[in-house]
Amino acid sequence: MSNRTRSILKVAAVILVLLTLVMQFHWVLIPAINPYKYWIVVLAFGLLLVSSK
């Protein structure tokens, strides 16, 4: 896996976690994915694990 791909995966993971944090603080409400906040964080953690060396 190239460094560029690793960087993209890490940025995607950070964006997913920030999205769930913003939704947790009720700054942005997206009702369709509100029940899946936990699984979004788990997915982001998985992305970080995949992108690590």
C-alpha positions, 0 to 999 in steps of 0.5 A, a space after each residue: 500500500 502506498 503512502 498516498 493511500 495510507 494518508 487518504 485512509 487516515 484522513 477519511 478516518 479522522 473525518 468520520 470521527 469528527 462527523 460523529 463528534 459534531 453529531 454528538 454535540 448536536 451541532 449537525 443533525 443527520 437523522 439517517 445515520 444517527 443510530 449508527 454513530 458507534 459503528 462509524 467510529 468502529 469503521 474509522 478505527 478499522 481504517 486506521 488499523 488498515 492504514 498503519 504499517 
